[in-house]
Amino acid sequence: MPAPKPVPKVSSKPAPTTAAKPALKSQAKTQPKISAKAQAKSQAKVHAKAQPLTPAQARANESARRVLRRLVQGEAPPTAPMNIVDRLAGSPYANPMIQVGQADESARKTIDFALRLAETMFRYGAGALEVETSIIAVTAAFGLRNIEVDITNQSVIINYAHRDGVPITVLRVVRSWTNNYAGLVEVHELVTDIVGGGLPRSDAYHRLDVIIKRPKPFPRWMVAWAEAVFAAAVVGVIGGTIFGMLVALLTILMAGQVARVMGKWRVPDFFVTAISSFIVTAVAVLCFMFHAPLSPSVVVAGGILLMLPSGRLVSAVQDAINGFPVTAAGRFLSAFLTFGAIVAGIAVALVTSALFGASRLDVAEPIVGSWPLYVVVPLVAVATVAICIAEQTSVKLLLPTMGVALAGYLSYYVGMEFGLGGRFAPAVAAIVVGVLSRVIALRMRAPQLVVAVPSIIFLLVGLSIFRAMFVMTLTPEDSVTGAVGIFNALVVILAVAAGVVLGDNIARPLTRTNGNKDRRRNRRR
């Protein structure tokens, strides 16, 4: 009987198909043969990676990553918006209390309020940096973070670009200006309350309306007398006699009334300034023709010092230093147009007097004060209070501003006595004014500009430019002297403006305690 055939064993694995056989062959060919030594080395590397790093190794790795990141990428993207904290650093609004919730739904209302606030600040004489920081602080406090602000000489643009929404861009043009430092102080207090987080937007709207409609602290007749008293005190400071001070007082009263009437007739400011300087010069020439005991150049200098745009020049340099070149250029042009109007009015008055047989006067001769210091200091104090009233400063700031002005003038006097010269002594005095102005302004809840600008009037930065322009205009043979005088005057103005800004920055460490208090108060809320 034949033996049975053995049954073939059936494997549990499916046999590879004919299509898969070539793939398996190729895979087998491509896979490298790993030796036992290589396997042991890879296992050792994995084991080494699993071990924790020592603190020294971790610090070295972090330093290497930081250096590589700086080499590959910059400190910040060049086109990204600046952080709110960085934009408000060093300002009085460095710690805003942000109100969260439904910020994007009312973004347009917040932007409209910020634009109206900026327009009011510009009308009252604020600087570009202060306006920008106020806009950023207010919009941040109301919950808008992605804000970009563009400020020129007389316009403000706000762009709000939400990540998932439609961008909003609104423009506001400022077409009128007025002297109202008291209103500027109230706007500063309003922004401070908004940043503190205790004022909703509806109440902020109402308070801003009240500030705009509120009358100025001093009536017109008091402002007119304050301008006349300022001119008389300045004549005394620069060496004029008592009779010259009286003539300057009456002259400015008359010129102020004429300017007010021309303002009602909508006459441009250029011609108002020219006619006012014509009146001052004509009075000085008449006194000289009748042999009055006074110096015509002193009367003219004291009369036009109120018209000189000294504060505007310093503000223009400050805007340029703070990164607003367009605004600075506009203010420079406006200031030099004012100088041109003053020179034109004086030139017409001198030419007219020459037609009537009067001798030619040199109203640009250097003036050296002859009164002792104990007489000049009270005159400086009186003139500072008078210019504060003319600028409609808040009543609570009259005495502090007078104290800052006296400190600045004494610093200037001491600097000149120690031989610092006519360029460096005003810069030192401006640094003193900048430091004291920031400290006092923050304590009084006011912007630094309100205290600093009236306090630097007696550095006489505008009078030197007037003399140089007068020499270039009326004495062509001395045009080189006039050009050198303008250069020297611009150097002094730059030194004064830079000194005020430097003093503001020096005083920041002295005012950090207020910022720390605000930060702790915001945290408790």
Secondary structure, DSSP 8 states (H G I E B T S, - for coil): -----------SS----TTHHHHHHHHHHHS----HHHHHHHHHHHHHHHS---HHHHHHHHHHHHHHHHHHS-SS-TTS---HHHHHTTSTTSS-----SSTTTTHHHHHHHHHHHHHHHHHTT--HHHHHHHHHHHHHHTT--SEEEEE-SSEEEEEE--SSS--EEEEEE-------HHHHHHHHHHHHHHHTT---HHHHHHHHHHHHHS--SS-HHHHHHHHHHHHHHHHHHTT--HHHHHHHHHHHHHHHHHHHHHHHTT--HHHHHHHHHHHHHHHHHHHHHTT-SS-HHHHHHHHHTTTS-HHHHHHHHHHHHTT-HHHHHHHHHHHHHHHHHHHHHHHHHHHHHHHTT-----TTS-----S-HHHHHHHHHHHHHHHHHHTT--GGGHHHHHHHHHHHHHHHHHHHHTT-HHHHHHHHHHHHHHHHHHHHHHHTT--HHHHHHHHTGGG-HHHHHHHHHHHHHH-GGGHHHHHHHHHHHHHHHHHHHHHHHHHHHHTTGGGHHHHHHHHHHHHH-
